[in-house]
Each structure stands twice: as C-alpha cells, then as structure tokens.
C-alpha cells in the first residue's frame, strides 16, 4: 500500500508585506504598510474567501508594526471576550470578525468609538463585504465606514511565478508542465498550491525521484485514493 501523504505542512516562509503577491492589491498593501506606522489612526477592513491571503496580510502587518516600534496585537475572533486590548497609540488587529459573539461585538463597537480619541488604529478582516456580515447593525455600520478592501486573487501567471520562486529557493528544478498541471488539477488558491508544492517536494525526497508530472499524479493519487487525478 502506498504511503499516504498529507498537506498539513505549510511553506516555512514567514509572512511579510514584501513576500505577499500584491498583483491588483498594491493599494491595499501600501495602506497596510502605512497603518503599521506609529501615529496612523485609520480603520481598515479587508475581506476575501479562505485562502485569499487575509491571514498572511494580518500577520505581516503585525510584524511591520512591531518593527516600526508600534504596539500591536493580533487576536482571533474566538479569543475576544468583553474587553479588547486598546492601549493609546496601538494597532488592534482582529481576524474573522464574523465569528465574534455578542459580548465581543460590543467590545469592538466600543473600540471603534474610542479609536480616534485614543489614537487607536484598527485592522479587521472577514470573509465577506460589510453588508453581508452577520453582526449587530451598529457594528456592521462602523465596519462599513472603515476603509474597505476586497483582496483580489493573483492571476495564474502570478501563481506560477510564486511557485517558480519557491522552487528556486529550494534548489529544485521544476518544469513548466508540472506547474501547469498543479494549476489545472488542484485547488487554485495560492495557499493550497503552496501546500501541494511542499508535499511534492517531500515526496520527491522520500521517493528519491525528480519533480515531474508523473510524480505529482502519483502523489495526488495517494492523497485522494478514491479520486485518482484526471488525465490531462
């Protein structure tokens, strides 16, 4: 029986604003870079589906703020209680605000109300536009008044370039047909593609085989034994 591989190991690259594939999101990245600086008091809401890069951007902005000497906190919605850390002049980052419970929504609404006076910057994220969020009406209105950015997905050319860059960093020779097959036959969001590439790299080492389309097909078959990959 072939060894079952998993996609639970993500690329080790630490998320930064520099290594995010900006594409059509250049304005958003510039806004986040500015938000990370001390004395910037904007409220920004960014949204996109899972795999769109939301978490990367939040973590990267946190790192940017810390490097700039700004106090910052990144909090998952499930960890928010009735209080939020809002020291004056800091940057508060909250992920998945659609998952906030009632008490947490009230806490975030209060943070909005005191942000300007306290010199507090807010960076929030969710899976949908403000009007589609299942939140209290007063909080949804506040979110809608923030600077709202939809994360635009990278093009296939940008995804391919990112995969080639990963191959170069790892010293791997990866033919264009391998990348093309990945784009046609695996999940198309960049984080999933990177996870598949990571598993392919490990499969190449474990089996002592070059990275080729046949190896990729074998690996995908091991991952989904009941759903063998389609022929090209």
C-alpha positions in Angstrom: 0.0 0.0 0.0 1.5 3.4 -0.9 2.3 5.7 1.9 -0.4 8.3 2.5 0.9 11.9 2.3 -0.8 14.9 4.0 -1.0 18.6 3.2 -0.6 19.7 6.8 2.8 21.3 6.4 2.7 24.8 5.0 5.7 26.6 3.5 8.0 27.9 6.2 8.3 31.4 4.7 7.4 34.0 7.4 4.6 36.2 6.1 5.6 39.8 5.3 4.2 42.5 3.1 7.2 42.1 0.8 6.6 38.4 0.1 2.8 38.8 -0.4 2.0 38.6 -4.1 0.3 42.0 -4.4 -0.9 41.9 -8.0 -4.0 44.1 -8.1 -3.7 44.6 -4.3 -0.9 47.2 -4.4 -3.1 49.9 -2.9 -4.1 47.7 -0.1 -0.5 46.7 0.7 0.5 50.3 0.7 -2.3 51.2 3.1 -1.3 48.3 5.5 2.3 49.5 5.4 1.1 53.0 6.4 -1.2 51.6 9.0 1.7 49.8 10.7 3.5 53.1 11.3 3.1 55.0 14.7 0.5 57.8 14.7 -1.6 56.3 11.9 -5.2 56.0 13.1 -7.2 54.6 10.2 -9.7 51.8 10.5 -9.3 49.2 7.7 -11.4 46.2 6.9 -10.2 43.6 4.3 -12.2 40.7 3.1 -11.9 37.6 0.9 -12.6 33.9 1.0 -10.4 31.3 2.8 -7.1 31.1 1.0 -7.2 34.7 -0.3 -4.3 35.8 1.9 -6.2 37.5 4.7 -4.2 35.8 7.5 -0.9 36.5 5.7 -1.7 40.2 5.4 -2.7 40.5 9.1 0.4 38.7 10.4 2.6 40.7 8.0 1.1 44.0 9.2 1.7 42.9 12.8 5.3 42.2 12.0 5.6 45.5 10.2 4.1 47.4 13.2 6.4 45.7 15.7 9.4 46.5 13.5 8.3 50.2 13.4 8.1 50.3 17.2 4.3 50.4 17.3 2.4 48.4 19.9 0.2 45.9 18.2 -2.0 42.9 18.9 -3.4 40.3 16.6 -6.5 38.5 18.0 -8.7 35.7 16.6 -12.4 36.3 17.0 -12.8 33.3 19.2 -10.4 34.8 21.7 -12.1 38.1 22.1 -14.1 38.5 25.3 -15.9 41.5 26.6 -12.7 43.6 26.5 -10.1 44.3 23.9 -6.5 45.5 24.4 -6.6 49.1 23.3 -3.7 51.0 24.7 -3.4 54.5 23.3 -1.5 54.7 20.0 -1.6 50.9 19.4 -2.8 48.9 16.4 -5.5 46.4 17.1 -5.9 43.5 14.6 -8.9 41.2 14.7 -9.4 38.3 12.4 -12.7 36.7 11.3 -14.9 39.4 12.9 -18.0 37.5 11.6 -17.3 35.0 14.4 -17.4 37.5 17.2 -20.0 36.6 19.8 -22.4 39.3 21.3 -20.1 40.5 24.0 -17.1 40.6 21.6 -19.1 42.6 19.1 -20.0 45.2 21.8 -16.3 45.4 22.7 -15.3 46.0 19.1 -18.0 48.7 18.7 -16.6 50.5 21.8 -13.1 50.3 20.3 -14.4 52.0 17.1 -16.0 54.7 19.2 -12.8 55.4 21.2 -10.3 54.9 18.4 -9.8 58.5 17.3 -9.6 59.9 20.8 -7.2 57.2 21.9 -5.1 57.2 18.7 -6.0 53.6 18.1 -5.7 52.0 14.6 -8.0 49.1 13.7 -7.3 46.4 11.2 -10.2 43.9 10.8 -10.9 41.0 8.4 -13.7 38.8 7.4 -14.9 36.5 4.6 -17.4 38.9 3.0 -18.3 42.6 2.4 -19.6 44.5 5.4 -23.2 44.4 4.4 -23.1 40.6 4.3 -21.6 40.1 7.7 -23.9 38.6 10.4 -23.1 41.3 13.0 -25.0 43.8 15.1 -26.3 46.6 12.9 -24.4 49.3 14.8 -21.1 47.4 14.4 -21.8 46.5 10.8 -22.3 50.2 10.1 -19.0 51.0 11.7 -17.2 48.4 9.7 -18.8 49.7 6.5 -17.5 53.2 7.3 -13.9 51.9 7.5 -11.6 51.7 4.5 -12.8 48.5 2.9 -10.7 46.4 0.6 -11.6 43.2 -1.2 -8.5 41.0 -1.7 -8.1 40.4 -5.4 -6.8 36.9 -6.2 -3.5 36.6 -8.1 -3.6 35.7 -11.8 -2.4 32.2 -12.9 0.8 33.9 -14.2 1.5 35.3 -10.7 0.7 32.0 -9.1 3.1 30.2 -11.5 5.8 32.8 -10.8 5.4 32.3 -7.0 5.8 28.5 -7.5 8.9 29.0 -9.6 10.3 31.3 -6.9 9.6 28.6 -4.3 11.4 26.0 -6.5 14.4 28.4 -6.9 14.6 28.9 -3.1 14.7 25.2 -2.6 17.1 24.4 -5.3 14.6 22.4 -7.2 14.2 22.1 -11.0 10.5 22.2 -11.8 9.3 22.1 -15.4 6.5 24.4 -16.6 4.3 21.4 -17.2 4.4 20.4 -13.5 3.2 23.9 -12.5 0.6 23.9 -15.3 -0.8 20.5 -14.1 -1.0 21.9 -10.5 -3.0 24.9 -11.7 -5.4 22.7 -13.6 -5.9 19.8 -11.2 -5.5 21.1 -7.6 -7.2 23.8 -5.5 -6.4 27.2 -7.2 -5.9 29.4 -4.2 -2.2 30.2 -3.6 -2.0 28.8 0.0 -3.3 25.4 -1.2 -1.0 25.5 -4.2 2.0 26.1 -1.9 0.9 23.3 0.4 0.7 20.9 -2.6 4.1 22.1 -3.7 5.5 21.5 -0.2 4.1 17.9 -0.3 5.5 17.4 -3.7 8.9 18.4 -2.5 8.7 16.0 0.4 7.5 13.2 -2.0 10.5 13.8 -4.2 12.9 13.5 -1.3 11.2 10.4 0.2 11.0 8.6 -3.2 14.3 9.9 -4.5 12.6 10.9 -7.7 12.8 14.2 -9.7 9.8 16.5 -9.5 7.8 15.5 -12.6 4.2 15.3 -13.7 4.1 11.5 -13.1 5.4 12.0 -9.6 2.8 14.7 -9.0 0.0 12.4 -10.3 1.2 9.6 -8.0 1.3 11.9 -5.0 -2.2 13.3 -5.7 -3.5 9.7 -6.1 -2.0 8.9 -2.7 -3.7 11.9 -1.2 -7.1 11.0 -2.7 -7.1 7.3 -3.3 -10.8 7.2 -4.1 -10.5 10.1 -6.6 -7.5 9.5 -8.9 -6.3 12.6 -10.8 -7.8 13.2 -14.1 -5.8 12.7 -17.3 -4.5 16.0 -18.7 
